[in-house]
């Protein structure tokens, strides 16, 4: 299999078209906003057409024209959605129609087995990590400055 890289602003609108045609898409992750559990260039997300969204769900959203993020839903108030990456301290905002894909699961650490977002492993991790938000700044600093020096991502 051959992999090619394209700018997100060019590539992701084509992915959205495939999703609208009821195809699923496996996308290699780019960026560090979902650290420490999802890594840039290593992990993949299985995307499907947007489903019913709820707080805690990871989604692909277009927060500005041509600018896409894969983040977790923090809150939904009417049509307004607040998003935050697991590796981020700040929030980003969009509307329900800006959510372009739901994440069915992740292929982590170059494994072939899907870690489903409705599975016990993801739910347990999500429950713990979202409650650590007040401490996240310190945990992420430790992860970046110390952990990654000794334990490089696979």
C-alpha positions as a printed Julia matrix, in Angstrom:
154×3 Matrix{Float64}:
   0.0    0.0    0.0
   1.24   3.48  -0.85
   0.61   6.47   1.38
   0.54  10.04   0.15
   0.28  13.21   2.17
  -1.79  16.24   1.25
  -2.64  19.48   3.01
  -5.71  19.05   5.23
  -7.53  21.94   3.53
  -7.32  20.08   0.19
  -7.71  16.52   1.37
 -10.38  16.64   4.08
 -13.16  18.13   1.91
 -12.74  15.05  -0.32
 -12.96  12.82   2.74
 -16.18  14.61   3.73
 -17.64  13.9    0.27
 -16.88  10.19   0.69
 -18.51  10.18   4.11
 -21.62  11.89   2.7
 -21.83   8.99   0.22
 -21.93   6.59   3.22
 -18.34   5.38   2.84
 -16.11   4.99   5.86
 -12.61   6.45   5.81
  -9.52   5.49   7.78
  -7.38   8.56   8.27
  -3.84   8.77   9.66
  -3.81  11.38  12.4
  -1.82  14.56  11.99
  -1.06  16.86  14.88
  -0.69  16.63  18.63
  -4.07  17.8   19.91
  -5.2   14.35  21.05
  -2.08  13.51  23.03
  -1.12  11.62  25.11
  -3.09   8.65  23.8
  -3.16   9.42  20.08
   0.07  10.34  18.31
   0.87  12.29  15.17
   1.65  10.04  12.2
   1.31   6.83  14.21
  -2.38   6.37  14.91
  -5.4    6.24  12.62
  -9.07   7.12  13.05
 -11.97   5.27  11.44
 -14.43   7.99  10.37
 -18.08   7.49   9.46
 -20.94   9.76   8.46
 -21.91  11.98  11.42
 -24.25  10.22  13.83
 -26.14  11.44  16.88
 -23.61  13.46  18.83
 -23.2   13.51  22.56
 -20.75  15.01  25.01
 -17.53  13.02  25.09
 -17.67  11.85  21.47
 -14.61  12.44  19.28
 -15.59  14.07  15.98
 -14.06  15.65  12.89
 -15.3   19.24  12.68
 -14.65  22.19  10.4
 -14.14  25.07  12.82
 -13.31  27.6   10.07
 -13.54  27.23   6.31
 -10.82  24.76   5.38
  -9.66  24.22   9.0
 -10.54  20.83  10.43
  -9.93  19.37  13.88
 -10.47  15.96  15.41
 -11.48  16.74  18.99
 -13.81  15.6   21.73
 -17.21  17.27  22.25
 -17.17  19.12  25.59
 -20.67  20.58  25.45
 -23.66  21.01  23.17
 -26.01  23.94  23.77
 -28.7   24.11  21.12
 -26.83  24.26  17.82
 -23.51  25.38  19.37
 -20.77  22.84  20.07
 -17.66  23.26  22.22
 -14.69  21.05  21.33
 -11.38  20.35  23.02
  -8.5   18.12  22.0
  -7.28  15.79  24.73
  -3.84  17.4   24.42
  -5.19  20.96  24.42
  -6.0   23.31  27.24
  -8.24  25.67  25.23
 -11.59  25.16  23.54
 -12.68  25.49  19.94
 -16.2   26.11  18.7
 -18.47  25.09  15.85
 -22.11  24.3   15.15
 -23.73  20.9   14.73
 -23.68  21.25  10.92
 -19.91  21.82  11.07
 -19.4   18.31  12.42
 -18.34  16.37   9.34
 -17.64  12.91  10.78
 -18.09  10.72  13.8
 -15.2    8.57  14.96
 -16.02   4.88  15.21
 -12.66   3.98  16.68
  -8.89   4.31  16.54
  -6.08   2.09  15.35
  -3.41   2.86  17.95
   0.3    2.02  18.08
   0.29   0.56  14.55
  -2.08  -2.22  15.58
  -4.63  -3.77  13.23
  -7.29  -4.05  15.95
  -9.74  -1.17  16.27
 -10.17   0.45  19.68
 -13.85   1.34  19.39
 -15.08   4.54  21.05
 -18.09   2.59  22.4
 -15.8   -0.04  23.95
 -14.86  -0.31  27.62
 -11.22   0.7   27.04
 -12.05   4.03  25.38
 -14.89   4.78  27.79
 -12.65   4.13  30.81
  -9.83   6.26  29.42
 -12.28   9.04  28.5
 -13.93   9.04  31.91
 -10.58   9.39  33.68
  -8.94  11.87  31.29
 -11.86  14.29  31.1
 -12.0   14.5   34.89
  -8.29  15.33  35.05
  -8.81  18.59  33.15
  -7.66  20.83  36.03
  -4.38  18.85  36.19
  -3.96  18.34  32.44
  -1.41  21.16  32.03
   0.99  19.39  34.4
   0.37  15.89  33.07
   0.96  17.02  29.48
   4.13  18.93  30.46
   5.49  15.79  32.14
   4.55  13.73  29.09
   6.25  16.08  26.61
   9.36  16.93  28.63
  10.14  13.66  30.37
   8.1   10.71  29.15
   8.77  11.22  25.42
  12.53  11.55  26.03
  12.69   8.04  27.46
   9.76   6.32  25.79
   9.39   7.39  22.15
   5.98   6.59  20.61
   6.01   3.37  18.62
